[in-house]
Amino acid sequence: MPLQWSDEYLLDVAEIDAQHQELLLRINGLIDALEQHHGREVIAPIVAFLEEHIITHFNLEEGLMLVKAYPELASHQQEHRQLIRDFAEFKRIYLAQGASKLVNMKIQKVVNWLLDHLDRTDRKLGTFIMLNK
């Protein structure tokens, strides 16, 4: 189930591209830790990093959208808020149950959201930025 980085995800915005790559790398680490049934001493720091990284990344993207007057800012922000809610739900269930089938289903929901968002929503943002340099 590891996520594979693809240059198809590149937006040609260096900082966003670097953060996307880091996000996929860390989610892979989380998936690996869950599959290997590591304890909270391994998983908790990964979860904490991802929580912070997601917020930092979304703030960067949304700030850029504001500066560029991106017409789809509101819908893009709604998608970001959905991932924040989904990740919080994953964390809540993990803290309550530890590694479980339900936790794996929740992280898979995050993974699916991320891949769709990169491929669809962020690609549109990247195109807009390139056309409006």
Long-range contacts (C-beta under 8 A, 24 or more apart in sequence): 1-31, 1-35, 1-108, 1-111, 2-28, 2-31, 2-32, 3-27, 3-28, 3-31, 3-111, 3-114, 3-115, 8-119, 9-118, 9-119, 9-122, 10-126, 11-122, 11-123, 11-125, 11-126, 11-129, 12-126, 12-129, 12-130, 13-64, 13-126, 13-129, 15-60, 16-57, 16-60, 16-61, 16-64, 16-122, 16-126, 19-53, 19-56, 19-57, 19-60, 20-57, 20-118, 20-122, 22-53, 23-50, 23-53, 23-54, 23-57, 23-114, 24-114, 26-50, 26-53, 27-107, 27-110, 27-111, 27-114, 30-107, 31-107, 31-111, 34-99, 34-103, 34-104, 34-107, 37-99, 38-99, 40-98, 43-94, 43-99, 47-91, 47-94, 50-87, 51-87, 51-91, 54-83, 54-84, 54-87, 55-84, 58-84, 61-122, 61-125, 64-129, 65-125, 68-128, 68-129, 68-132, 70-125, 70-128, 71-128, 72-124, 72-125, 72-128, 76-121, 76-125, 79-113, 79-117, 79-121, 82-113, 83-110, 83-113, 83-114, 83-117, 86-110, 86-113
